[in-house]
Amino acid sequence: MPHYMVLINWTEQGARDAKSTVQRYDAAEAAGAKMGVTFKSFYWTMGAHDAVGIVEAADDATVSRFILTVGAQGNIRTVTARAYTRDEMSQIMKGMP
């Protein structure tokens, strides 16, 4: 299944309620499971982003639906990128001239 890297920044609303970030993550993980999205890893970070997650989903539409649903709660803004495993990248490179 495809993997996606999700870079997360808290909105003003999310930062005001930072103390509930672990509970919000738990709720997002449970919602993701119901929508076909599995968290492979998740980290709260320092620097340009407040958190980073790696998720797995069947396709772009599934992960997009999930990210839009969680984002609509108003606590986070995200940037999502498709991530390739070593084996997937090896297959991509085989097609190069």
GROMACS elastic network, one bead per residue, 0.5 to 0.9 nm:
[ bonds ]
;  ai    aj funct       b0    kb
    1    56     6  0.63258   500
    1    57     6  0.60770   500
    1    58     6  0.54727   500
    1    59     6  0.76355   500
    2    55     6  0.84991   500
    2    56     6  0.57308   500
    2    57     6  0.58950   500
    2    58     6  0.62949   500
    2    59     6  0.65425   500
    2    60     6  0.82794   500
    2    82     6  0.73612   500
    2    83     6  0.73519   500
    2    84     6  0.74109   500
    2    85     6  0.87374   500
    3    40     6  0.86649   500
    3    54     6  0.67543   500
    3    55     6  0.56382   500
    3    57     6  0.66290   500
    3    58     6  0.87944   500
    3    59     6  0.89588   500
    3    81     6  0.86956   500
    3    82     6  0.61109   500
    3    83     6  0.52257   500
    3    84     6  0.66574   500
    3    85     6  0.79600   500
    4    53     6  0.81423   500
    4    54     6  0.56406   500
    4    55     6  0.52927   500
    4    56     6  0.62248   500
    4    57     6  0.79426   500
    4    60     6  0.88690   500
    4    63     6  0.80034   500
    4    80     6  0.65434   500
    4    81     6  0.55111   500
    4    83     6  0.50150   500
    4    84     6  0.82146   500
    5    52     6  0.71836   500
    5    53     6  0.58717   500
    5    55     6  0.66023   500
    5    79     6  0.82091   500
    5    80     6  0.56554   500
    5    81     6  0.52414   500
    5    82     6  0.63303   500
    5    83     6  0.60740   500
    6    51     6  0.83466   500
    6    52     6  0.56836   500
    6    53     6  0.50885   500
    6    54     6  0.62057   500
    6    55     6  0.75502   500
    6    67     6  0.88425   500
    6    78     6  0.63965   500
    6    79     6  0.57839   500
    6    81     6  0.65743   500
    6    82     6  0.88924   500
    7    49     6  0.64130   500
    7    50     6  0.79513   500
    7    51     6  0.63143   500
    7    53     6  0.67142   500
    7    54     6  0.89829   500
    7    77     6  0.83730   500
    7    78     6  0.54801   500
    7    79     6  0.51178   500
    7    80     6  0.62743   500
    7    81     6  0.84624   500
    8    49     6  0.58054   500
    8    50     6  0.58019   500
    8    51     6  0.50157   500
    8    52     6  0.58381   500
    8    53     6  0.78796   500
    8    76     6  0.64144   500
    8    77     6  0.58991   500
    8    79     6  0.67384   500
    8    80     6  0.87034   500
    9    14     6  0.87023   500
    9    48     6  0.81853   500
    9    49     6  0.53046   500
    9    51     6  0.66774   500
    9    52     6  0.88886   500
    9    75     6  0.85430   500
    9    76     6  0.55216   500
    9    77     6  0.53153   500
    9    78     6  0.63268   500
    9    79     6  0.87648   500
   10    13     6  0.74782   500
   10    15     6  0.56297   500
   10    18     6  0.84950   500
   10    49     6  0.83323   500
   10    50     6  0.64869   500
   10    51     6  0.85403   500
   10    74     6  0.87827   500
   10    75     6  0.57608   500
   10    77     6  0.63129   500
   10    78     6  0.87658   500
   11    15     6  0.61334   500
   11    16     6  0.85617   500
   11    74     6  0.69220   500
   11    75     6  0.52695   500
   11    76     6  0.51208   500
   11    77     6  0.65017   500
   12    15     6  0.51520   500
   12    16     6  0.62034   500
   12    17     6  0.87866   500
   12    74     6  0.87883   500
   12    75     6  0.74383   500
   12    76     6  0.86406   500
   13    16     6  0.52302   500
   13    17     6  0.65614   500
   13    18     6  0.87227   500
   13    74     6  0.67202   500
   13    75     6  0.55094   500
   13    76     6  0.82909   500
   14    17     6  0.52478   500
   14    18     6  0.60029   500
   14    20     6  0.88089   500
   14    21     6  0.79967   500
   14    74     6  0.71375   500
   14    76     6  0.62707   500
   15    19     6  0.85288   500
   15    21     6  0.88941   500
   15    75     6  0.75843   500
   15    76     6  0.89054   500
   16    19     6  0.82500   500
   17    20     6  0.59214   500
   17    21     6  0.73629   500
   17    75     6  0.84668   500
   18    21     6  0.53051   500
   18    22     6  0.86897   500
   19    22     6  0.76520   500
   19    23     6  0.86954   500
   20    23     6  0.52890   500
   20    24     6  0.61421   500
   20    25     6  0.86501   500
   21    25     6  0.61186   500
   21    26     6  0.86420   500
   22    25     6  0.50458   500
   22    26     6  0.62587   500
   22    27     6  0.86919   500
   23    26     6  0.50115   500
   23    27     6  0.62179   500
   23    28     6  0.85802   500
   24    27     6  0.50852   500
   24    28     6  0.60996   500
   24    29     6  0.85595   500
   25    29     6  0.60443   500
   25    30     6  0.85702   500
   25    42     6  0.89186   500
   26    29     6  0.51318   500
   26    30     6  0.62470   500
   26    31     6  0.86176   500
   27    30     6  0.51538   500
   27    31     6  0.61010   500
   27    32     6  0.84674   500
   28    31     6  0.50110   500
   28    32     6  0.59098   500
   28    33     6  0.85334   500
   28    66     6  0.88204   500
   28    70     6  0.67643   500
   29    32     6  0.50294   500
   29    33     6  0.62477   500
   29    34     6  0.88400   500
   29    37     6  0.81014   500
   29    38     6  0.72786   500
   29    39     6  0.65774   500
   30    33     6  0.51712   500
   30    34     6  0.65536   500
   30    35     6  0.88493   500
   30    38     6  0.89858   500
   31    34     6  0.52132   500
   31    35     6  0.63752   500
   31    36     6  0.87980   500
   31    37     6  0.82857   500
   31    66     6  0.79736   500
   31    70     6  0.84936   500
   32    36     6  0.60690   500
   32    38     6  0.62795   500
   32    39     6  0.78184   500
   32    63     6  0.85996   500
   32    66     6  0.63337   500
   32    67     6  0.89144   500
   32    70     6  0.89664   500
   33    36     6  0.51942   500
   33    37     6  0.52196   500
   33    38     6  0.57478   500
   33    39     6  0.83048   500
   34    37     6  0.74559   500
   35    38     6  0.88704   500
   35    57     6  0.89240   500
   35    62     6  0.72149   500
   35    63     6  0.85111   500
   35    65     6  0.82633   500
   35    66     6  0.67857   500
   36    56     6  0.83707   500
   36    57     6  0.60611   500
   36    58     6  0.72315   500
   36    62     6  0.69634   500
   36    63     6  0.81831   500
   36    66     6  0.86480   500
   37    55     6  0.65145   500
   37    56     6  0.56563   500
   37    58     6  0.77695   500
   37    62     6  0.72487   500
   37    63     6  0.65119   500
   37    66     6  0.73867   500
   38    54     6  0.86216   500
   38    55     6  0.54362   500
   38    56     6  0.51195   500
   38    57     6  0.65539   500
   39    42     6  0.70661   500
   39    53     6  0.71107   500
   39    54     6  0.60517   500
   39    56     6  0.64103   500
   40    53     6  0.76203   500
   40    54     6  0.54300   500
   40    55     6  0.53166   500
   40    56     6  0.67699   500
   41    52     6  0.83621   500
   41    53     6  0.56716   500
   41    54     6  0.52162   500
   41    55     6  0.70908   500
   42    51     6  0.73360   500
   42    52     6  0.58111   500
   42    54     6  0.63381   500
   42    55     6  0.85244   500
   43    50     6  0.86591   500
   43    51     6  0.55044   500
   43    52     6  0.53405   500
   43    53     6  0.63022   500
   44    49     6  0.83984   500
   44    50     6  0.58261   500
   44    52     6  0.64375   500
   44    53     6  0.86595   500
   45    48     6  0.83575   500
   45    49     6  0.63555   500
   45    50     6  0.51084   500
   45    52     6  0.69585   500
   46    49     6  0.65773   500
   46    50     6  0.61815   500
   46    51     6  0.79025   500
   47    50     6  0.71777   500
   49    52     6  0.72328   500
   54    83     6  0.85110   500
   55    63     6  0.81889   500
   56    59     6  0.86404   500
   56    63     6  0.79095   500
   57    60     6  0.75249   500
   57    61     6  0.88886   500
   57    62     6  0.62885   500
   57    63     6  0.59296   500
   58    61     6  0.83364   500
   58    62     6  0.65498   500
   58    63     6  0.79355   500
   59    62     6  0.54963   500
   59    63     6  0.66792   500
   59    64     6  0.87093   500
   60    63     6  0.53978   500
   60    64     6  0.59650   500
   60    65     6  0.85309   500
   60    82     6  0.83893   500
   61    64     6  0.50425   500
   61    65     6  0.60431   500
   61    66     6  0.86140   500
   62    65     6  0.52344   500
   62    66     6  0.63639   500
   62    67     6  0.87721   500
   63    66     6  0.50720   500
   63    67     6  0.61211   500
   63    68     6  0.85389   500
   64    67     6  0.51335   500
   64    68     6  0.60287   500
   64    69     6  0.84430   500
   64    80     6  0.86702   500
   65    68     6  0.52634   500
   65    69     6  0.61165   500
   65    70     6  0.87258   500
   66    69     6  0.50967   500
   66    70     6  0.62340   500
   66    71     6  0.84471   500
   67    70     6  0.52590   500
   67    71     6  0.58735   500
   67    72     6  0.84356   500
   67    78     6  0.76960   500
   67    80     6  0.85267   500
   68    71     6  0.50182   500
   68    72     6  0.59724   500
   68    73     6  0.89929   500
   69    72     6  0.53027   500
   69    73     6  0.72546   500
   70    73     6  0.57522   500
   70    74     6  0.79675   500
   70    75     6  0.82935   500
   70    76     6  0.78794   500
   71    74     6  0.57157   500
   71    75     6  0.67519   500
   71    76     6  0.56706   500
   71    77     6  0.62167   500
   71    78     6  0.75957   500
   72    75     6  0.80336   500
   72    76     6  0.84636   500
   73    76     6  0.78358   500
   74    77     6  0.79301   500
   84    87     6  0.79439   500
   84    88     6  0.56786   500
   84    89     6  0.59623   500
   85    88     6  0.51401   500
   85    89     6  0.61595   500
   85    90     6  0.85501   500
   86    89     6  0.51825   500
   86    90     6  0.61292   500
   86    91     6  0.87577   500
   87    90     6  0.50263   500
   87    91     6  0.63708   500
   87    92     6  0.87543   500
   88    91     6  0.51960   500
   88    92     6  0.63539   500
   88    93     6  0.87727   500
   89    93     6  0.61511   500
   89    94     6  0.86824   500
   90    93     6  0.51534   500
   90    94     6  0.63698   500
   91    94     6  0.52217   500
   91    95     6  0.71551   500
   92    95     6  0.57446   500
   92    96     6  0.74278   500
   93    96     6  0.53729   500
   93    97     6  0.87996   500
   94    97     6  0.81409   500
